[in-house]
C-alpha cells in the first residue's frame, strides 16, 4: 500500500471517450445532488408542488422552505470541493493513500486555535473564527509533515500515527479548556460536529476568497505534481523543483482544509474517500484528479448531508456524523488491501 | 516441552529489575501519601498512620473512607490493569504502539457510555455500556483486518477508523444531550476518577486478581513468542494459542479498567515501555508494567486533584497529555533508528 500509491503516468490516461463520459457523469451527479439538496429535507414537498415552487409560482411557504436550503447547499458544494481537493493534494504529495486533513491532525489544529481564541481572547463571530483556524491548521500540518516525512521516506502507518498522536494531544488541550470554561464548552460541542445546517450566506462569502485562492492554486499545481510523481531524481533531472512543489501542495491543502473547517466544523473522510474514487475513475494524472475531486467532493458531501436530513426526520443528523459512518467502513475495506507486514 | 528449558531465557531476578521495582514502590508510596495528605481536605501527615490503622474520626474518616481512599485504590487497580493489558498487547503485536488505546478500545467504551447516557438513561448503568462498547470495538477491529491482530499496520489503521466512528457517536451524544449532562458525559468519556466507590475498587481488583495468575502462566511463552513464530514453534510453544490467550486477557483487563474509571488514555501504552526501558529485561515485564501503570495513574490523579491550574479536569486529560508527549518521543526515536 505504501509504494503502490498515486503513481505518475502521463501514459496511463484514460481514452478520450472514457474521459468525456466520466466528465459528463461527474457533472450530472453534481447537478443531481445539488437539486436534491434543495428539494429534499425535513419538510416533505410532493413532486408536483416542488416543480411549481421551483418555477416560482407555487405555495409561498414551499418557496421559502426551498430558499432556506440554498445556503447549506452552496456551503456543501464549497466545503466538499475544498476537502476533496485538499485530500487529493495531500495524498499526492505524501504518496500516502491515507493522507487527509482529518487523519493528519489538521482539523484538530484548526479546532484547537479556535477554542483557545474563543476562550481566552474573547473571539466570536464567523469572520474571526476563520482567521483563527488558519494558524492552528498550518502549525499542525507542519508538525505532522516534519515528524512523518523527514529524510525523504515516509511510511503510511507512520504518517497516520503521527497525525493520530498530534490529534490526541490537541484533543487533550481542547478538552482541558472547554471543560474549565462552560460557556466555551457549550459553543464548542455544537461546532465540533461538522454541520451544514444553521449557516447563512455570510459565512460563505467569508471563506470564499480563501477557498477560491486555494482551488485555483490546486488546479495550477496539477502539472508540477505530475512531474514530481515521477520521483525526486527524475523530476529534478527534468528541471522541476520537487521540494518547492511539495511545500506548495501541502500549503494549499492546509489552506483549503482550514477554510472548510472554519465554514462547517471538522468533517472527516471526504478528503480521504474522494481521491480514491477519482483515481479508480480516471487514473493518476493530477490535472484530472484535481478537476474530478472538485466535482465529486461536493456530490459526496451533499449526499451525506441529505442522508442526515432524512434518516432521523424530523430530527437531523449532522453531516460530519454521516461521513464518519460512511467513511470508516470504506477505510476498513481499504485495510484489507494493505500489505500484511505494513 | 521439556526440551525448551535449555534455550529459553531464564526468569532470574536481575539486580537492575529489583532496583527498579524498589524505586517504583517508593515512588508509589510517596504518591499515595501525597494523595491522602495534600490539599484543604488532606489528612495531616502526623495523623495518617493512626487513621490508616482504623483510628480515623470525623473529617479524616470521611476523607479516607469515602473521598480519597476508594479513589486511590481504584486508581492503583486501574493503573495496574492498564499496565498489564498494555504489556500483553505489545508483546503479542511486537510493536510498542500496539496498545488497546491505539486500536480504539477507549473510544469504543466512550461511545458505549454515550449511547447508554443518551438513549437508555437510567435503564443500564453507564459502565456496562462502556464495557459493551469496548468489547464491540475490539471485535470490529479484529474482524475487519482479515488477519486478526497479526499485522500491526492493518489493525492500527482499522483502529483509527473504528475510533472515528466512535468519536462521531460521542460527539453526537454530547451535542444532543442537555448541557449539564453533556459536561458530565464529556468528563466520563475522557476517563475520570471522581466520586469512585468501594464497589468500583472491588470490580477492578477482582479482575486483576483473576487474570494475574493466568498472565503469569503464559509469561514465559510470551517471551519465547517474541522471538518469532518459527522459533517459538521450534521451542515447543503454540504461538497462535498463546497470542489469543494474551489478547483475550488484555481485553478483559482493559474492559474492567474502563468500566471502573472510564477510558483513561495512554496508560496501557506508556507503562510497559517505561517498565521495559527501566529494567532493560527481555520479554513482557508483567509485574513491573503493572507497577508502572499504577504509579502513573496515581500520579496523574494526584495532579488532577491538586494542580491549581485546572482543578476540575478528569484525570484522563492528564494521561492523554502525558501519553501524547511520550508517543511523540517514541515516534522520533524509533524512526531515527529506522525501525518504523
Interface residues (C-beta under 8 A of the other chain):
Chain A: X98 X102 X103 X147 X150 X155 X156 X157 X158 X160 X161 X162 X164 X165 X166 X168 X169 X171 X172 X173 X175 X176 X178 X179 X180 X182 X185 X186 X189 X190 X192 X193 X268 X269 X317 X318 X320 X321 X324 X325 X327 X328 X329 X331 X332 X334 X335 X336 X338 X339 X340 X341 X342
Chain B: X97 X102 X140 X144 X145 X146 X147 X150 X151 X152 X153 X154 X156 X157 X158 X160 X161 X162 X164 X165 X167 X168 X169 X171 X172 X174 X175 X179 X182 X183 X186 X187 X190 X265 X266 X310 X312 X313 X314 X317 X320 X321 X323 X324 X325 X327 X328 X331 X332 X335 X340
